[in-house]
Amino acid sequence: METSTKTKISPSRIIETGMGFWASKTLLTAVNLGLFTHLAKGALTAKEIKEHLELNERSLYDFLDALVALGFLNRKGLEQTAVYSNTAETDLYLDKNKATYIGGMLEMGNNRLYPFWNNLEDALKTGLPQNEVKNGNMPFFEVLYSNEKRLRQFISAMGGFQMGNFISFAKSFDFSNYKTLCDIGGAGCELSMQVSTHHPHMECISFDLPKVSEIAQEKLEEMDYSPRIKIVSGNFFNEDFPSVDVITMGNILHDWGTRDKKLLISKAYQALPKGGALVVLENLIDDERKENVFGLLMSLNMLIETYEGYDFTASKFKRWAKDAGFQKTEVIPLAGPTSAAIAYK
């Protein structure tokens, strides 16, 4: 293979990506140990961190300094004289005592998803999920709904992980011509809360399964958002959607195969009035399928977790929406790799 003398070829990116699980597991372990929550109270020496987290002396500095090199910790001094503190990002997003905490998703990544991804090769060859069902257990969501503590943790993790997107959507979407909204699969009703906060004229419904709705109702009463937000229980496959001006779905469609995706889009069309909007918040894969790495990897995660789910491009959503009867679509970028795909009736 001939190469230009001006082009410098290096194996660095291959090595860094191939061994990327080293960095991933280091961050996930730090989150799981609560390191950033401890440091949110103030800077600590390595010895103090060792005592707080009950760590062994061996590799203590390697662990902490790897987090420094990765950009997740600040440090003054070196080794025995070193004092460690959070960066602005880790202090905001990885302190469990802050409402902006997104570590719940990372905890789930560490405790559940990490070992399942070891079987990606099997998933690619069989097309079958590699999570709990592989060993004969119930599907993940059935396991989740059977344990209230685990369900609460999951709802909290998803809410924190999506909060930036919900805030961005509430600020970016033009609600001036609408009065009502229903969030299908509303979980802890965080999206409804953000819309209500930024648009006091909006009345919102958070629609989810009964066990989830009970948790959302508790949260709603704690936050005192009533009566502008209503919790409605139901199964979005078996029951009609409420008749509202705007229907939202946050990371719902990617859980399902094409047939069910089309069904949910069609049900939204039937429930909306003329001029109404369906808003899908997803990690939309770019149409050329080469830029949104997170969206593509999330789609592989759907392979690991579900029987038919996958992430999709804006062009595919546009086609499905048109087939359902929607007149036009648009895309609004949100936080990070997430976008709002909007279909207007």
N, C-alpha and C positions, 0 to 999 in steps of 0.2 A: 504494500500500500504506500503510495507516494503522498507526501505531505509538504506543504509550503514551509520554507525555513522561517517564515514570519509567524507561523501557527505553532504555539507551544501546547503540546498535548501532555496532560498530566492524569495520573490515576486517582488523584485526591478525591474527586467527587464520587467516584465509584466506591472507594474505600469508606468514605464518610457515610455514604448512604447505605452501603451494605452492612456496615457495623453500627448503623444509626440507633439500633436498639440499646447500645451502651448508654448513649446520652438520654434516650427516652426513659429507660429504667432508672437512671440516676435521678431524673426529675420526679418521676412517679413515686419513687421511694421517699424522696424528700417531702413530697406532699402527704404521702401516707403516714409518715412519722410526725407530721405536724410541725416541721421545722420552721416554715414561714410564719405560722401562727405564733410560735414562741418568739421569733425575731421581731414580730410586729410590736411587741411590748418594749423593745429596745435592743441595741447591739449586744452581742455576746462573744466571749472568747471561745476557742475550740473546746477548752476544758469544760466550760459551762454548758455548751451544747452537748458534749459527751454525757454529762450528768443528767441533763434534762431528758435526753432521748434514749438514755441507757445504751450507749454505743460502746464498742470495744476500741481500744487505743489504736490498734492496727488499721491503717488506711483511713483514719479519721481525717487527716489533712488532705489526702487524695480526694475523698468524697466532697469535702467542703470546697476545695480549690477547683475541682471539676465544675461545680455549680457556679463558681466565680468566672471561670473561663467560658462557660456556656452563657453567661450574662444574666444569671438568676440571683446572684448574691454580689454585694459589694464587700470589699475587704480593705482594712488598714493594717499595716504591719505584715509580718511573714512568720508562718508556723507558730512558735511559742508566743510571739508577740502579736499575733493576728487577732483582729476583732472583726466579726462578721455582722452584716446587716442586710436587710431586704433592699432590692431595687425598687423603684417607683412602681413597676409593673407587678412584681410579686407581692409587694405590700398591699396593693389595691385588690388584686385578684386571687391571692392565695392565703389570705388571712381568714380563717373560719369565722371570726367574729365580725366580719364586715358583710353587708348585704350584697356586695359585689363579688363575693367568693364564687369562683367557678371550679374549684378543686373537686367538687363532688363527682363531676364527670371524669376527672383524672383518677380519682380513687376507684371508680368503677373500672376504668381502663386498666389499672394496676391489679385489682383484685379479681376481676372477671375476664375481661377481654384479652389480656396479655397471654395467658396460656392457650386460649382458643386460637389465636392467630398463628400459633405454632403449626396448626393444621391447615394453613392456607393452601398448600399443595393438594391435599386431599379434597378440599372444597372445589378447587379449580378442575379437578379430574372427575368429581362426582356430581357437582352442582348442588350439593346438599349442605345444610348448615352444620357447623362444627362446635356448637355450644352445648348446653345441657342435654339437648335431645340426642346427641350422638351416643351417649351412654345409657339411653333408654329412659331418661328422665322426662318430665313434662317440658313443653316449650317454655322459653324464658318468661313470656308474659303471664302464662298460667302460674308458673312458680312465683312470679312477682306478686300477683294479685292474691296468692294464698298466704302471704306473710305481710302483715300490716307494717311492721318495722321496716322491712326491705322495700315495701312500696313507698313509704314516706321518704326514705333515703333517695330512691330513684326520682321521685317527683321533685325533691329539693335539688338533686344534681342536675336534672334537665332544666329546671327553672333558672338556676344560676348560670348554666352554660349558655342559655338562650337570651339572658336578660339584655345584653347589649343589642341584640337584633330586635327585640321587642321595643326597646327605647328608640332605636333608629327608625323602625317602622312607624311608630306613633308620631314621630317628628316629621317624617318624610312624606307620608301619604296624605293626600288632600281629603279631609273628612267633611269639608264645608257643605257638601250636598247630601250628606248622609246623617241618619239619626240613630240607626240600630246596627249592631254587629253581633255575630255568633262565632265563637272560636271553637271549631270542631276538634275534639281531642284536647280540650283546654287545660288538662292536668291541674296544676296549682293556681290557675287563672291569672298568671303573671301578665300575659298579653292583654287581657281585658283590663287589668289594673293600670297598665301603662297607657292604654288608649283613653281610659276614663280620666286619668290624671292630666293628660295633655289636652283632652277635648271634653270639657264638662257637659257639653250638650249631648254626648253619646251615651246611649243605654246599651249595655253589653250582656251577652249570655255566654257562659262557659259550659260547654257540653262535653260530658265524658261519662264513663261507666260509673255505676253507683258507688263502688268503693273509693274511686278517685274523687267523686263529687263530695263525699263526706269530708275528705281532707281539705278540699278546696273551700267548702263552706266554713270550716273552722278558721282557715286562713283569712277568708273574707271578713268574718266577724271580728277577728283580731285587728285587722287593718281598717275596719269601719268604712268600707266602701259601699255598703248598702244605702239606698236601694238601687243605685245605678248599675250594679252588676247582679245578675241572677244566675244561680247554679241550676243546671238542668241535667238530669241523669238519663242516660240512654245508650244504646249501641248504634253507632253511626252507620253500620251496614244494614241493620234491621229496621230502623225507624227513619221517618222523614226528618229532614233538617228543619229547624225553626225558620219561619218566614221573616227575614231581616234584609237590610240594605247591603250589608257587607258580610261575607263569610270568609273566615280565615282558617288556615290549616298550617300549623308549625311542625315541620318534620313528620308529617303524617303520610303523605303519598309515597315517600321512599321506602316505607315498610312493606309495600304491597307490590304484586305483579301488575302487568299492563291492564288486564281485565278489571281488576279492582280499582286501579288508578282511574280508569275511564268511568267506572261506576260512581265513584265519589265525586268526580268532576260533574257528571251528569246530574247527580242528586243536588249538588250546589246550584246548578243552572235552574233546576225546577223550583228551588226554594226562593230564588232571587227575583226581584221585580225588574222591569226594564230599566236599564241604567245601573243596576246593581253590580257589585264587584266581588269576584272570588280572588282572594289573595293567598298564595302558597309561599310560605317561607321555607326555603330549602338551600342546600349547598349546590346550587345549580352548576352543572358541568358546562364549561364554555362550548360553544357550537363546534369549534375545531378540535375539541377534546385533547388539549395539550397544555392548558394554562392553570386551571383550577385543580391543583394536585389534591387538595383536601377533599374536594367533591368526588374525585375519582377513587381516592382511598376510602372515603365513606361508603361508596358503592360496594367496594370489596368487603367492607364491614357488614353490609347488608347481606352479602353472600354468606359470611360467617354466621350471622344471627338469624336469618329468615329463610324460608323456602323459596320465595319468589321476589323479594324486595330488591330494588336497585335505585340509584340516583340517576338523574336525567338532565338533559339540556333544555334550554329555553325554547328551542325550535320544536322539540318533541311536545313540550307543554302547550305551545301555541297550536300544534296540530290536534292534540286531544281536545283542547278548549273549543276549537273551531268545529270539530266533529260533534261536540255537545250542543252547539248552537251559539256560543259566544261570538260577539261581533269583532272585538279587537283585543290585543294583549300588549303589555309592556313589562319591562323589568326595571326594578329600582334596586341598586346595590345597597346592602346594609352593612353590618359589621363584618370585617374579615372576609371569609370566602362565601358568606351567605347573601342571598338576594331574595327579593320579593317578586315573584312572577304573578302578574295581575291579569285577570280576564274580565272584560266588561260585557254585560248582557245587553 
